Amino acid sequence: MSVSYSSISPQLHERYHNKAIQIFVESQNPQLSPFVAQMEIKPGNDMEDNFGNGYVIPVTTNRGGAVSNTFTTSRAKSIGSGTGHAATNDKWVVTCTTKHATAHWEREALLSASKSEEKLYDVMKNEIDARLGKMKHRLAIDLFESGYGRAATITATPTATPHTVIVSASTINRFEVGDDLVAAATVTGALRSATELTVTGIDTDTYTLTLSASPLALSWASGDTLFFLGDHTSATLTAPVGLQGYLPDAAPTATLFGIVRNGIPATAGLRVNCASYDTLQALLQGAQRCTLTGAVPKEAYCSVQDFMSMALDKDRVKIMDFEVGKFNIGFTGAKVLAPGGSVNLFPEMLMEQGRYYMGDFKSEHAPFVIHTDDLINVDDFTGSELKDVDNATTYEMRWYARLAVAFPGPGKFLVGYGIPA
């Protein structure tokens, strides 16, 4: 006797509703990202809501200047109204963006699997897991980007025969066959064309993507930014703002989430140009900068390539195994003795070569993920989570995640950029 969806629905609910965070972080390729593994994930109900316009994250930009060896000077500053008479408090009003994932089944496939609950459950679970794994992969990319949906940069002139583009060695792993791509001249610019090109092949040795049609016909060029289809709308934030948004290589001049950052280290963060250093020297320079400004350099994250070049220096670097996050996922890292104490350095497979981020990522100042409703939600507003597709013999299940990255204290963290390859 055939079984129906209702017979396995409780198992799917148990897996995807009650254990969503654990599955998302621990089960879906747990070694993907130590940064994802250690990030705190908070439900939106725990955060102050700015009347539906975003989540309020307080930040103190300076502590005031009413301190002096002379009482009258201290008091005069304190009772004044000029800059620095008291601590300056502000707030990020962080808005969420939504990622969607759709799982799709042919009717014949479900009928073939419906001879037992176990088979039907496996067929549906495998498809859902694939979508959630891809969603985690895309979110992990977003966590290192600036919120505009960037996937990579074209590093050489595209070709028409064959249809190819080349990206960097550290971003080729962001793509899979079947991904649909669009391009723009800059990360906040308008698309070259609304027409997408599909990835039909990947050469991980030459960092080449083979595409479904000519990129030259769409005016794609060397230096253009690649985006996944649907993830970019010019200068609109379409993805969670990641580390490069909060801690850009160049000192920021524009506001972010209502916060002025120009010339204010507490909101602009720290940075060091590492063009003259190898990886280890760059880390030491960053640790020194953090220590001198009162930040605590506890952890750092860099690309796999930068980590490997540093790991060859066995006299100064100790490679170790670490357990990261509340699920104690194991990662290989390095312990580097630096100003301010030892720094645990982790290689990130989705970070670009030439850059690292440093700070105390377990502190109250560290970035964390905010989500609304559940971390991962199935679209069952009408009471049906498995939906019939109109005019087709197929079914689908729609998943979404409404997420934001909040960063209470960028001024306690540093980006090192420009490390030579």
C-alpha positions, 0 to 999 in steps of 0.5 A: 500500500502506498504511503502519503506525504502526511505519513512522513510530514511529522519527521520532516517537521522534526528535522527542519523546524525543531533542529533547523539551526543545528542542521544548517550549521552542523549537518550541511557541510560542517567544515564549510566555514569556521566563521559560520560555525562560531557566529551566534544566531539570534531570533528576531524576537530577542532584539528590539524592533524599530517599529518594523523598520529594522532591528536596533543595535546600540553602539557607543561612538565615543566616551566623552572628553570630560576628564581632566586633572583640573576639576573646573575643566572637567566640569565645564566640558561635562555641562557643555553642549559641544562634541564630547561633553558626554558619551555619544550613543547611536544605533544601527537599524539593521534590516533583513533580506530574504533568501529563497529556496525551492525544492521540486519533485516530479509526481512519478518520482514521489509515486515510485518512492511511496512504497514505504515511508523510509523511501519517500522520506529519503527522496524528499529529505535529499532534495530539501538538504540539497537546497539548504546546503546551497542556501548555507553556501550562499549565506557563507559567501554573503558573510564576507561580502558587502551586501550587494550580492557579489560572487566574484570578479572577472580577472581576465578578458572574457572569451567568445569561443569557447564562452568563458570567464576567469575568476580568482583562485580563491573564488572559483569554489563559489560556483557550481554547474547550473548557476545563473550569472549576471555582471556589472562594471562595479559592485554597486553598478547597474547590470551590463544586461538582464540576460543571464549566462549559465555555468556549464563547466568549471576548470578548478586548475585554471579558475575558468567558468564555461558559460552557456553563451558569449559573455562578450555579446553582453559586454562583460569585461575584465574587472566586472563583478559577477552576481548570481541571478536575482541577487543584485539591484545596483546600489540596493542592499539585497543580501546580508551585509557581511564583513566587507560591508562593515569593515571595508578595505578603504575607510568608509565615507558613506552611512550604513544603516543610518550610522555615520562612519566617516572618520569615526573608528568605532563604526568604521573599524580598523584597517592596515595595508599589508602590501609590504608584508607576508601573511605572518607579518601582516597578522602581526601588524594587525595584532599590533594595531588592535592592541594599541587601540584597545581591541583584543586580537583573539581570532583571525580569518584568512583565505586558504591560500594565505593560510598555506603560505604562512603555515610553511613557516614552521618556526613561527607558526603552530598548526593545531586542531580547534573545536568551534562554536556551540556544536564543537565542530572541528577545524584546523587552524594556527596559533600565532604569538602576537602583541596582545596574546596568541591569535587563533587563525582559521582558513576560510574556503570562501574568503578571497586571497589577500585579506584577513579579519581579526578581533575577538569574535566571541565578544559582545562586540562581535557580529551575529546573525538575526533571523525572523520567525525560524532560521529556516521557514517553509512557506505554509501560510495557506496551510499547505507546505507541499504545493501542487504546481498549476498545470503540471504533474509536479510538486514543490516546497518553498523555503525562505530565510529572513536574515541580517548580520548585526555588528555592534562594535566594528571599532574592535575589529580589523581588516588587513588587506593587500597581502601579496599573493 
